[in-house]
Amino acid sequence: MAKVPPPRGKGEPPLPGQTIGNLEAPERADLEPLNFKVPRAFRREFKTYAAQQGKSMSRVLHEAFAALKHESTN
């Protein structure tokens, strides 16, 4: 049995009509970093809480800030 050499390179790219919309990235909201330091124990507790709720740490912070703003307006 003859050995078949491995293919070289990735081959030709697909034609534009053959793609399934995988070349357009979804628009992301403009995000800015919010950098501040917190005690290690607080970070661990915050991260654990977010994971238990199945949310990102950013989402928990957004929700907490929204609740704080709502509380201060009442």
mmCIF file of the N, C-alpha and C atoms, coordinates in Angstrom:
data_MODEL
# 
_entry.id   MODEL 
# 
loop_
_atom_site.group_PDB 
_atom_site.id 
_atom_site.type_symbol 
_atom_site.label_atom_id 
_atom_site.label_alt_id 
_atom_site.label_comp_id 
_atom_site.label_asym_id 
_atom_site.label_entity_id 
_atom_site.label_seq_id 
_atom_site.pdbx_PDB_ins_code 
_atom_site.Cartn_x 
_atom_site.Cartn_y 
_atom_site.Cartn_z 
_atom_site.occupancy 
_atom_site.B_iso_or_equiv 
_atom_site.pdbx_formal_charge 
_atom_site.auth_seq_id 
_atom_site.auth_comp_id 
_atom_site.auth_asym_id 
_atom_site.auth_atom_id 
_atom_site.pdbx_PDB_model_num 
ATOM 1   N N  . MET A 1 1  ? 0.846   -1.163 0.000  1.00 0.00 ? 1  MET A N  1 
ATOM 2   C CA . MET A 1 1  ? 0.000   0.000  0.000  1.00 0.00 ? 1  MET A CA 1 
ATOM 3   C C  . MET A 1 1  ? 0.897   1.234  0.000  1.00 0.00 ? 1  MET A C  1 
ATOM 4   N N  . ALA A 1 2  ? 0.601   2.184  -0.857 1.00 0.00 ? 2  ALA A N  1 
ATOM 5   C CA . ALA A 1 2  ? 1.408   3.393  -0.968 1.00 0.00 ? 2  ALA A CA 1 
ATOM 6   C C  . ALA A 1 2  ? 1.071   4.371  0.147  1.00 0.00 ? 2  ALA A C  1 
ATOM 7   N N  . LYS A 1 3  ? 2.112   5.033  0.629  1.00 0.00 ? 3  LYS A N  1 
ATOM 8   C CA . LYS A 1 3  ? 1.895   6.044  1.659  1.00 0.00 ? 3  LYS A CA 1 
ATOM 9   C C  . LYS A 1 3  ? 1.445   7.341  0.996  1.00 0.00 ? 3  LYS A C  1 
ATOM 10  N N  . VAL A 1 4  ? 0.391   7.902  1.532  1.00 0.00 ? 4  VAL A N  1 
ATOM 11  C CA . VAL A 1 4  ? -0.118  9.162  1.008  1.00 0.00 ? 4  VAL A CA 1 
ATOM 12  C C  . VAL A 1 4  ? 0.487   10.284 1.835  1.00 0.00 ? 4  VAL A C  1 
ATOM 13  N N  . PRO A 1 5  ? 1.140   11.251 1.179  1.00 0.00 ? 5  PRO A N  1 
ATOM 14  C CA . PRO A 1 5  ? 1.741   12.331 1.960  1.00 0.00 ? 5  PRO A CA 1 
ATOM 15  C C  . PRO A 1 5  ? 0.657   13.221 2.580  1.00 0.00 ? 5  PRO A C  1 
ATOM 16  N N  . PRO A 1 6  ? 0.953   13.794 3.741  1.00 0.00 ? 6  PRO A N  1 
ATOM 17  C CA . PRO A 1 6  ? -0.042  14.677 4.370  1.00 0.00 ? 6  PRO A CA 1 
ATOM 18  C C  . PRO A 1 6  ? -0.258  15.921 3.502  1.00 0.00 ? 6  PRO A C  1 
ATOM 19  N N  . PRO A 1 7  ? -1.441  16.491 3.553  1.00 0.00 ? 7  PRO A N  1 
ATOM 20  C CA . PRO A 1 7  ? -1.708  17.683 2.746  1.00 0.00 ? 7  PRO A CA 1 
ATOM 21  C C  . PRO A 1 7  ? -0.840  18.851 3.210  1.00 0.00 ? 7  PRO A C  1 
ATOM 22  N N  . ARG A 1 8  ? -0.468  19.682 2.271  1.00 0.00 ? 8  ARG A N  1 
ATOM 23  C CA . ARG A 1 8  ? 0.347   20.854 2.588  1.00 0.00 ? 8  ARG A CA 1 
ATOM 24  C C  . ARG A 1 8  ? -0.551  22.072 2.658  1.00 0.00 ? 8  ARG A C  1 
ATOM 25  N N  . GLY A 1 9  ? -0.444  22.814 3.718  1.00 0.00 ? 9  GLY A N  1 
ATOM 26  C CA . GLY A 1 9  ? -1.225  24.027 3.869  1.00 0.00 ? 9  GLY A CA 1 
ATOM 27  C C  . GLY A 1 9  ? -2.679  23.733 4.162  1.00 0.00 ? 9  GLY A C  1 
ATOM 28  N N  . LYS A 1 10 ? -3.465  24.767 4.156  1.00 0.00 ? 10 LYS A N  1 
ATOM 29  C CA . LYS A 1 10 ? -4.875  24.637 4.489  1.00 0.00 ? 10 LYS A CA 1 
ATOM 30  C C  . LYS A 1 10 ? -5.756  24.587 3.252  1.00 0.00 ? 10 LYS A C  1 
ATOM 31  N N  . GLY A 1 11 ? -5.179  24.763 2.107  1.00 0.00 ? 11 GLY A N  1 
ATOM 32  C CA . GLY A 1 11 ? -5.983  24.749 0.892  1.00 0.00 ? 11 GLY A CA 1 
ATOM 33  C C  . GLY A 1 11 ? -6.543  26.131 0.601  1.00 0.00 ? 11 GLY A C  1 
ATOM 34  N N  . GLU A 1 12 ? -7.387  26.189 -0.398 1.00 0.00 ? 12 GLU A N  1 
ATOM 35  C CA . GLU A 1 12 ? -7.977  27.451 -0.809 1.00 0.00 ? 12 GLU A CA 1 
ATOM 36  C C  . GLU A 1 12 ? -9.102  27.853 0.135  1.00 0.00 ? 12 GLU A C  1 
ATOM 37  N N  . PRO A 1 13 ? -9.255  29.148 0.399  1.00 0.00 ? 13 PRO A N  1 
ATOM 38  C CA . PRO A 1 13 ? -10.362 29.580 1.251  1.00 0.00 ? 13 PRO A CA 1 
ATOM 39  C C  . PRO A 1 13 ? -11.680 29.429 0.515  1.00 0.00 ? 13 PRO A C  1 
ATOM 40  N N  . PRO A 1 14 ? -12.794 29.315 1.252  1.00 0.00 ? 14 PRO A N  1 
ATOM 41  C CA . PRO A 1 14 ? -14.085 29.185 0.596  1.00 0.00 ? 14 PRO A CA 1 
ATOM 42  C C  . PRO A 1 14 ? -14.459 30.484 -0.127 1.00 0.00 ? 14 PRO A C  1 
ATOM 43  N N  . LEU A 1 15 ? -15.263 30.343 -1.137 1.00 0.00 ? 15 LEU A N  1 
ATOM 44  C CA . LEU A 1 15 ? -15.756 31.520 -1.840 1.00 0.00 ? 15 LEU A CA 1 
ATOM 45  C C  . LEU A 1 15 ? -16.740 32.268 -0.944 1.00 0.00 ? 15 LEU A C  1 
ATOM 46  N N  . PRO A 1 16 ? -16.914 33.585 -1.141 1.00 0.00 ? 16 PRO A N  1 
ATOM 47  C CA . PRO A 1 16 ? -17.825 34.341 -0.276 1.00 0.00 ? 16 PRO A CA 1 
ATOM 48  C C  . PRO A 1 16 ? -19.237 33.762 -0.216 1.00 0.00 ? 16 PRO A C  1 
ATOM 49  N N  . GLY A 1 17 ? -19.719 33.204 -1.285 1.00 0.00 ? 17 GLY A N  1 
ATOM 50  C CA . GLY A 1 17 ? -21.056 32.621 -1.287 1.00 0.00 ? 17 GLY A CA 1 
ATOM 51  C C  . GLY A 1 17 ? -21.140 31.315 -0.520 1.00 0.00 ? 17 GLY A C  1 
ATOM 52  N N  . GLN A 1 18 ? -20.008 30.715 -0.207 1.00 0.00 ? 18 GLN A N  1 
ATOM 53  C CA . GLN A 1 18 ? -20.003 29.435 0.487  1.00 0.00 ? 18 GLN A CA 1 
ATOM 54  C C  . GLN A 1 18 ? -19.942 29.588 2.010  1.00 0.00 ? 18 GLN A C  1 
ATOM 55  N N  . THR A 1 19 ? -19.676 30.782 2.483  1.00 0.00 ? 19 THR A N  1 
ATOM 56  C CA . THR A 1 19 ? -19.599 30.972 3.935  1.00 0.00 ? 19 THR A CA 1 
ATOM 57  C C  . THR A 1 19 ? -21.005 31.072 4.508  1.00 0.00 ? 19 THR A C  1 
ATOM 58  N N  . ILE A 1 20 ? -21.119 30.774 5.771  1.00 0.00 ? 20 ILE A N  1 
ATOM 59  C CA . ILE A 1 20 ? -22.431 30.750 6.422  1.00 0.00 ? 20 ILE A CA 1 
ATOM 60  C C  . ILE A 1 20 ? -22.495 31.875 7.451  1.00 0.00 ? 20 ILE A C  1 
ATOM 61  N N  . GLY A 1 21 ? -22.058 33.064 7.089  1.00 0.00 ? 21 GLY A N  1 
ATOM 62  C CA . GLY A 1 21 ? -22.107 34.185 8.015  1.00 0.00 ? 21 GLY A CA 1 
ATOM 63  C C  . GLY A 1 21 ? -21.065 34.121 9.110  1.00 0.00 ? 21 GLY A C  1 
ATOM 64  N N  . ASN A 1 22 ? -20.040 33.309 8.916  1.00 0.00 ? 22 ASN A N  1 
ATOM 65  C CA . ASN A 1 22 ? -19.039 33.176 9.961  1.00 0.00 ? 22 ASN A CA 1 
ATOM 66  C C  . ASN A 1 22 ? -17.938 34.219 9.859  1.00 0.00 ? 22 ASN A C  1 
ATOM 67  N N  . LEU A 1 23 ? -18.027 35.087 8.884  1.00 0.00 ? 23 LEU A N  1 
ATOM 68  C CA . LEU A 1 23 ? -17.006 36.110 8.742  1.00 0.00 ? 23 LEU A CA 1 
ATOM 69  C C  . LEU A 1 23 ? -17.404 37.422 9.422  1.00 0.00 ? 23 LEU A C  1 
ATOM 70  N N  . GLU A 1 24 ? -18.651 37.550 9.800  1.00 0.00 ? 24 GLU A N  1 
ATOM 71  C CA . GLU A 1 24 ? -19.112 38.758 10.466 1.00 0.00 ? 24 GLU A CA 1 
ATOM 72  C C  . GLU A 1 24 ? -19.170 38.505 11.972 1.00 0.00 ? 24 GLU A C  1 
ATOM 73  N N  . ALA A 1 25 ? -18.412 39.272 12.717 1.00 0.00 ? 25 ALA A N  1 
ATOM 74  C CA . ALA A 1 25 ? -18.437 39.134 14.173 1.00 0.00 ? 25 ALA A CA 1 
ATOM 75  C C  . ALA A 1 25 ? -19.597 39.945 14.722 1.00 0.00 ? 25 ALA A C  1 
ATOM 76  N N  . PRO A 1 26 ? -20.279 39.441 15.733 1.00 0.00 ? 26 PRO A N  1 
ATOM 77  C CA . PRO A 1 26 ? -21.367 40.224 16.319 1.00 0.00 ? 26 PRO A CA 1 
ATOM 78  C C  . PRO A 1 26 ? -20.828 41.476 16.977 1.00 0.00 ? 26 PRO A C  1 
ATOM 79  N N  . GLU A 1 27 ? -21.615 42.529 16.947 1.00 0.00 ? 27 GLU A N  1 
ATOM 80  C CA . GLU A 1 27 ? -21.217 43.789 17.569 1.00 0.00 ? 27 GLU A CA 1 
ATOM 81  C C  . GLU A 1 27 ? -21.146 43.614 19.078 1.00 0.00 ? 27 GLU A C  1 
ATOM 82  N N  . ARG A 1 28 ? -20.067 44.042 19.658 1.00 0.00 ? 28 ARG A N  1 
ATOM 83  C CA . ARG A 1 28 ? -19.930 44.014 21.114 1.00 0.00 ? 28 ARG A CA 1 
ATOM 84  C C  . ARG A 1 28 ? -20.152 45.414 21.629 1.00 0.00 ? 28 ARG A C  1 
ATOM 85  N N  . ALA A 1 29 ? -20.736 45.491 22.776 1.00 0.00 ? 29 ALA A N  1 
ATOM 86  C CA . ALA A 1 29 ? -20.904 46.794 23.407 1.00 0.00 ? 29 ALA A CA 1 
ATOM 87  C C  . ALA A 1 29 ? -19.515 47.333 23.739 1.00 0.00 ? 29 ALA A C  1 
ATOM 88  N N  . ASP A 1 30 ? -19.379 48.627 23.655 1.00 0.00 ? 30 ASP A N  1 
ATOM 89  C CA . ASP A 1 30 ? -18.095 49.220 24.013 1.00 0.00 ? 30 ASP A CA 1 
ATOM 90  C C  . ASP A 1 30 ? -17.875 49.036 25.509 1.00 0.00 ? 30 ASP A C  1 
ATOM 91  N N  . LEU A 1 31 ? -16.906 48.226 25.844 1.00 0.00 ? 31 LEU A N  1 
ATOM 92  C CA . LEU A 1 31 ? -16.611 47.928 27.243 1.00 0.00 ? 31 LEU A CA 1 
ATOM 93  C C  . LEU A 1 31 ? -15.318 48.620 27.641 1.00 0.00 ? 31 LEU A C  1 
ATOM 94  N N  . GLU A 1 32 ? -15.302 49.162 28.814 1.00 0.00 ? 32 GLU A N  1 
ATOM 95  C CA . GLU A 1 32 ? -14.126 49.809 29.374 1.00 0.00 ? 32 GLU A CA 1 
ATOM 96  C C  . GLU A 1 32 ? -13.732 49.071 30.645 1.00 0.00 ? 32 GLU A C  1 
ATOM 97  N N  . PRO A 1 33 ? -12.446 48.916 30.891 1.00 0.00 ? 33 PRO A N  1 
ATOM 98  C CA . PRO A 1 33 ? -12.039 48.262 32.130 1.00 0.00 ? 33 PRO A CA 1 
ATOM 99  C C  . PRO A 1 33 ? -12.331 49.160 33.335 1.00 0.00 ? 33 PRO A C  1 
ATOM 100 N N  . LEU A 1 34 ? -12.706 48.538 34.406 1.00 0.00 ? 34 LEU A N  1 
ATOM 101 C CA . LEU A 1 34 ? -12.946 49.231 35.666 1.00 0.00 ? 34 LEU A CA 1 
ATOM 102 C C  . LEU A 1 34 ? -11.982 48.610 36.662 1.00 0.00 ? 34 LEU A C  1 
ATOM 103 N N  . ASN A 1 35 ? -10.875 49.268 36.875 1.00 0.00 ? 35 ASN A N  1 
ATOM 104 C CA . ASN A 1 35 ? -9.798  48.680 37.673 1.00 0.00 ? 35 ASN A CA 1 
ATOM 105 C C  . ASN A 1 35 ? -9.733  49.279 39.062 1.00 0.00 ? 35 ASN A C  1 
ATOM 106 N N  . PHE A 1 36 ? -9.878  48.431 40.053 1.00 0.00 ? 36 PHE A N  1 
ATOM 107 C CA . PHE A 1 36 ? -9.660  48.828 41.436 1.00 0.00 ? 36 PHE A CA 1 
ATOM 108 C C  . PHE A 1 36 ? -9.309  47.589 42.222 1.00 0.00 ? 36 PHE A C  1 
ATOM 109 N N  . LYS A 1 37 ? -8.653  47.808 43.339 1.00 0.00 ? 37 LYS A N  1 
ATOM 110 C CA . LYS A 1 37 ? -8.199  46.685 44.148 1.00 0.00 ? 37 LYS A CA 1 
ATOM 111 C C  . LYS A 1 37 ? -9.146  46.449 45.314 1.00 0.00 ? 37 LYS A C  1 
ATOM 112 N N  . VAL A 1 38 ? -9.345  45.185 45.616 1.00 0.00 ? 38 VAL A N  1 
ATOM 113 C CA . VAL A 1 38 ? -10.168 44.774 46.743 1.00 0.00 ? 38 VAL A CA 1 
ATOM 114 C C  . VAL A 1 38 ? -9.379  43.732 47.534 1.00 0.00 ? 38 VAL A C  1 
ATOM 115 N N  . PRO A 1 39 ? -9.727  43.531 48.799 1.00 0.00 ? 39 PRO A N  1 
ATOM 116 C CA . PRO A 1 39 ? -9.053  42.484 49.572 1.00 0.00 ? 39 PRO A CA 1 
ATOM 117 C C  . PRO A 1 39 ? -9.262  41.106 48.936 1.00 0.00 ? 39 PRO A C  1 
ATOM 118 N N  . ARG A 1 40 ? -8.281  40.277 49.054 1.00 0.00 ? 40 ARG A N  1 
ATOM 119 C CA . ARG A 1 40 ? -8.313  38.949 48.450 1.00 0.00 ? 40 ARG A CA 1 
ATOM 120 C C  . ARG A 1 40 ? -9.534  38.141 48.899 1.00 0.00 ? 40 ARG A C  1 
ATOM 121 N N  . ALA A 1 41 ? -9.863  38.225 50.191 1.00 0.00 ? 41 ALA A N  1 
ATOM 122 C CA . ALA A 1 41 ? -11.009 37.471 50.717 1.00 0.00 ? 41 ALA A CA 1 
ATOM 123 C C  . ALA A 1 41 ? -12.317 37.961 50.092 1.00 0.00 ? 41 ALA A C  1 
ATOM 124 N N  . PHE A 1 42 ? -12.438 39.288 49.896 1.00 0.00 ? 42 PHE A N  1 
ATOM 125 C CA . PHE A 1 42 ? -13.639 39.831 49.266 1.00 0.00 ? 42 PHE A CA 1 
ATOM 126 C C  . PHE A 1 42 ? -13.757 39.335 47.830 1.00 0.00 ? 42 PHE A C  1 
ATOM 127 N N  . ARG A 1 43 ? -12.649 39.360 47.098 1.00 0.00 ? 43 ARG A N  1 
ATOM 128 C CA . ARG A 1 43 ? -12.662 38.891 45.708 1.00 0.00 ? 43 ARG A CA 1 
ATOM 129 C C  . ARG A 1 43 ? -13.093 37.435 45.632 1.00 0.00 ? 43 ARG A C  1 
ATOM 130 N N  . ARG A 1 44 ? -12.547 36.616 46.510 1.00 0.00 ? 44 ARG A N  1 
ATOM 131 C CA . ARG A 1 44 ? -12.895 35.196 46.523 1.00 0.00 ? 44 ARG A CA 1 
ATOM 132 C C  . ARG A 1 44 ? -14.388 35.013 46.802 1.00 0.00 ? 44 ARG A C  1 
ATOM 133 N N  . GLU A 1 45 ? -14.907 35.748 47.791 1.00 0.00 ? 45 GLU A N  1 
ATOM 134 C CA . GLU A 1 45 ? -16.325 35.649 48.131 1.00 0.00 ? 45 GLU A CA 1 
ATOM 135 C C  . GLU A 1 45 ? -17.202 36.145 46.984 1.00 0.00 ? 45 GLU A C  1 
ATOM 136 N N  . PHE A 1 46 ? -16.807 37.249 46.360 1.00 0.00 ? 46 PHE A N  1 
ATOM 137 C CA . PHE A 1 46 ? -17.557 37.828 45.245 1.00 0.00 ? 46 PHE A CA 1 
ATOM 138 C C  . PHE A 1 46 ? -17.589 36.860 44.062 1.00 0.00 ? 46 PHE A C  1 
ATOM 139 N N  . LYS A 1 47 ? -16.421 36.308 43.745 1.00 0.00 ? 47 LYS A N  1 
ATOM 140 C CA . LYS A 1 47 ? -16.319 35.376 42.621 1.00 0.00 ? 47 LYS A CA 1 
ATOM 141 C C  . LYS A 1 47 ? -17.114 34.104 42.899 1.00 0.00 ? 47 LYS A C  1 
ATOM 142 N N  . THR A 1 48 ? -17.067 33.612 44.129 1.00 0.00 ? 48 THR A N  1 
ATOM 143 C CA . THR A 1 48 ? -17.814 32.413 44.511 1.00 0.00 ? 48 THR A CA 1 
ATOM 144 C C  . THR A 1 48 ? -19.309 32.657 44.387 1.00 0.00 ? 48 THR A C  1 
ATOM 145 N N  . TYR A 1 49 ? -19.755 33.823 44.871 1.00 0.00 ? 49 TYR A N  1 
ATOM 146 C CA . TYR A 1 49 ? -21.179 34.162 44.786 1.00 0.00 ? 49 TYR A CA 1 
ATOM 147 C C  . TYR A 1 49 ? -21.618 34.223 43.322 1.00 0.00 ? 49 TYR A C  1 
ATOM 148 N N  . ALA A 1 50 ? -20.838 34.879 42.481 1.00 0.00 ? 50 ALA A N  1 
ATOM 149 C CA . ALA A 1 50 ? -21.187 34.990 41.059 1.00 0.00 ? 50 ALA A CA 1 
ATOM 150 C C  . ALA A 1 50 ? -21.284 33.597 40.426 1.00 0.00 ? 50 ALA A C  1 
ATOM 151 N N  . ALA A 1 51 ? -20.343 32.732 40.738 1.00 0.00 ? 51 ALA A N  1 
ATOM 152 C CA . ALA A 1 51 ? -20.353 31.380 40.174 1.00 0.00 ? 51 ALA A CA 1 
ATOM 153 C C  . ALA A 1 51 ? -21.566 30.594 40.661 1.00 0.00 ? 51 ALA A C  1 
ATOM 154 N N  . GLN A 1 52 ? -21.912 30.742 41.922 1.00 0.00 ? 52 GLN A N  1 
ATOM 155 C CA . GLN A 1 52 ? -23.077 30.030 42.461 1.00 0.00 ? 52 GLN A CA 1 
ATOM 156 C C  . GLN A 1 52 ? -24.363 30.495 41.786 1.00 0.00 ? 52 GLN A C  1 
ATOM 157 N N  . GLN A 1 53 ? -24.416 31.754 41.407 1.00 0.00 ? 53 GLN A N  1 
ATOM 158 C CA . GLN A 1 53 ? -25.599 32.304 40.743 1.00 0.00 ? 53 GLN A CA 1 
ATOM 159 C C  . GLN A 1 53 ? -25.580 32.058 39.239 1.00 0.00 ? 53 GLN A C  1 
ATOM 160 N N  . GLY A 1 54 ? -24.460 31.533 38.728 1.00 0.00 ? 54 GLY A N  1 
ATOM 161 C CA . GLY A 1 54 ? -24.330 31.282 37.292 1.00 0.00 ? 54 GLY A CA 1 
ATOM 162 C C  . GLY A 1 54 ? -24.206 32.572 36.500 1.00 0.00 ? 54 GLY A C  1 
ATOM 163 N N  . LYS A 1 55 ? -23.600 33.583 37.100 1.00 0.00 ? 55 LYS A N  1 
ATOM 164 C CA . LYS A 1 55 ? -23.453 34.888 36.452 1.00 0.00 ? 55 LYS A CA 1 
ATOM 165 C C  . LYS A 1 55 ? -21.985 35.270 36.410 1.00 0.00 ? 55 LYS A C  1 
ATOM 166 N N  . SER A 1 56 ? -21.664 36.207 35.519 1.00 0.00 ? 56 SER A N  1 
ATOM 167 C CA . SER A 1 56 ? -20.303 36.724 35.491 1.00 0.00 ? 56 SER A CA 1 
ATOM 168 C C  . SER A 1 56 ? -20.142 37.725 36.625 1.00 0.00 ? 56 SER A C  1 
ATOM 169 N N  . MET A 1 57 ? -18.916 37.974 36.989 1.00 0.00 ? 57 MET A N  1 
ATOM 170 C CA . MET A 1 57 ? -18.658 38.955 38.038 1.00 0.00 ? 57 MET A CA 1 
ATOM 171 C C  . MET A 1 57 ? -19.122 40.341 37.584 1.00 0.00 ? 57 MET A C  1 
ATOM 172 N N  . SER A 1 58 ? -18.987 40.628 36.312 1.00 0.00 ? 58 SER A N  1 
ATOM 173 C CA . SER A 1 58 ? -19.450 41.916 35.779 1.00 0.00 ? 58 SER A CA 1 
ATOM 174 C C  . SER A 1 58 ? -20.955 42.051 35.928 1.00 0.00 ? 58 SER A C  1 
ATOM 175 N N  . ARG A 1 59 ? -21.689 40.972 35.629 1.00 0.00 ? 59 ARG A N  1 
ATOM 176 C CA . ARG A 1 59 ? -23.151 41.010 35.734 1.00 0.00 ? 59 ARG A CA 1 
ATOM 177 C C  . ARG A 1 59 ? -23.570 41.248 37.186 1.00 0.00 ? 59 ARG A C  1 
ATOM 178 N N  . VAL A 1 60 ? -22.899 40.587 38.140 1.00 0.00 ? 60 VAL A N  1 
ATOM 179 C CA . VAL A 1 60 ? -23.229 40.777 39.561 1.00 0.00 ? 60 VAL A CA 1 
ATOM 180 C C  . VAL A 1 60 ? -22.960 42.224 39.963 1.00 0.00 ? 60 VAL A C  1 
ATOM 181 N N  . LEU A 1 61 ? -21.858 42.794 39.501 1.00 0.00 ? 61 LEU A N  1 
ATOM 182 C CA . LEU A 1 61 ? -21.547 44.179 39.823 1.00 0.00 ? 61 LEU A CA 1 
ATOM 183 C C  . LEU A 1 61 ? -22.592 45.122 39.224 1.00 0.00 ? 61 LEU A C  1 
ATOM 184 N N  . HIS A 1 62 ? -22.998 44.898 37.981 1.00 0.00 ? 62 HIS A N  1 
ATOM 185 C CA . HIS A 1 62 ? -24.038 45.725 37.345 1.00 0.00 ? 62 HIS A CA 1 
ATOM 186 C C  . HIS A 1 62 ? -25.326 45.665 38.147 1.00 0.00 ? 62 HIS A C  1 
ATOM 187 N N  . GLU A 1 63 ? -25.745 44.459 38.522 1.00 0.00 ? 63 GLU A N  1 
ATOM 188 C CA . GLU A 1 63 ? -26.994 44.294 39.261 1.00 0.00 ? 63 GLU A CA 1 
ATOM 189 C C  . GLU A 1 63 ? -26.912 44.949 40.644 1.00 0.00 ? 63 GLU A C  1 
ATOM 190 N N  . ALA A 1 64 ? -25.766 44.800 41.296 1.00 0.00 ? 64 ALA A N  1 
ATOM 191 C CA . ALA A 1 64 ? -25.603 45.403 42.627 1.00 0.00 ? 64 ALA A CA 1 
ATOM 192 C C  . ALA A 1 64 ? -25.638 46.928 42.534 1.00 0.00 ? 64 ALA A C  1 
ATOM 193 N N  . PHE A 1 65 ? -25.008 47.483 41.528 1.00 0.00 ? 65 PHE A N  1 
ATOM 194 C CA . PHE A 1 65 ? -25.000 48.936 41.370 1.00 0.00 ? 65 PHE A CA 1 
ATOM 195 C C  . PHE A 1 65 ? -26.394 49.450 41.027 1.00 0.00 ? 65 PHE A C  1 
ATOM 196 N N  . ALA A 1 66 ? -27.110 48.721 40.170 1.00 0.00 ? 66 ALA A N  1 
ATOM 197 C CA . ALA A 1 66 ? -28.483 49.115 39.834 1.00 0.00 ? 66 ALA A CA 1 
ATOM 198 C C  . ALA A 1 66 ? -29.363 49.081 41.081 1.00 0.00 ? 66 ALA A C  1 
ATOM 199 N N  . ALA A 1 67 ? -29.210 48.070 41.927 1.00 0.00 ? 67 ALA A N  1 
ATOM 200 C CA . ALA A 1 67 ? -29.995 47.974 43.160 1.00 0.00 ? 67 ALA A CA 1 
ATOM 201 C C  . ALA A 1 67 ? -29.634 49.116 44.111 1.00 0.00 ? 67 ALA A C  1 
ATOM 202 N N  . LEU A 1 68 ? -28.371 49.460 44.195 1.00 0.00 ? 68 LEU A N  1 
ATOM 203 C CA . LEU A 1 68 ? -27.918 50.541 45.052 1.00 0.00 ? 68 LEU A CA 1 
ATOM 204 C C  . LEU A 1 68 ? -28.493 51.875 44.580 1.00 0.00 ? 68 LEU A C  1 
ATOM 205 N N  . LYS A 1 69 ? -28.471 52.116 43.256 1.00 0.00 ? 69 LYS A N  1 
ATOM 206 C CA . LYS A 1 69 ? -29.034 53.355 42.715 1.00 0.00 ? 69 LYS A CA 1 
ATOM 207 C C  . LYS A 1 69 ? -30.544 53.412 42.976 1.00 0.00 ? 69 LYS A C  1 
ATOM 208 N N  . HIS A 1 70 ? -31.215 52.291 42.790 1.00 0.00 ? 70 HIS A N  1 
ATOM 209 C CA . HIS A 1 70 ? -32.669 52.246 42.996 1.00 0.00 ? 70 HIS A CA 1 
ATOM 210 C C  . HIS A 1 70 ? -32.987 52.524 44.460 1.00 0.00 ? 70 HIS A C  1 
ATOM 211 N N  . GLU A 1 71 ? -32.204 51.939 45.353 1.00 0.00 ? 71 GLU A N  1 
ATOM 212 C CA . GLU A 1 71 ? -32.425 52.136 46.789 1.00 0.00 ? 71 GLU A CA 1 
ATOM 213 C C  . GLU A 1 71 ? -32.219 53.586 47.195 1.00 0.00 ? 71 GLU A C  1 
ATOM 214 N N  . SER A 1 72 ? -31.243 54.241 46.606 1.00 0.00 ? 72 SER A N  1 
ATOM 215 C CA . SER A 1 72 ? -30.935 55.628 47.003 1.00 0.00 ? 72 SER A CA 1 
ATOM 216 C C  . SER A 1 72 ? -31.945 56.616 46.442 1.00 0.00 ? 72 SER A C  1 
ATOM 217 N N  . THR A 1 73 ? -32.703 56.241 45.404 1.00 0.00 ? 73 THR A N  1 
ATOM 218 C CA . THR A 1 73 ? -33.713 57.154 44.857 1.00 0.00 ? 73 THR A CA 1 
ATOM 219 C C  . THR A 1 73 ? -35.037 57.029 45.599 1.00 0.00 ? 73 THR A C  1 
ATOM 220 N N  . ASN A 1 74 ? -35.205 56.014 46.399 1.00 0.00 ? 74 ASN A N  1 
ATOM 221 C CA . ASN A 1 74 ? -36.467 55.827 47.165 1.00 0.00 ? 74 ASN A CA 1 
ATOM 222 C C  . ASN A 1 74 ? -36.360 56.405 48.538 1.00 0.00 ? 74 ASN A C  1 
# 
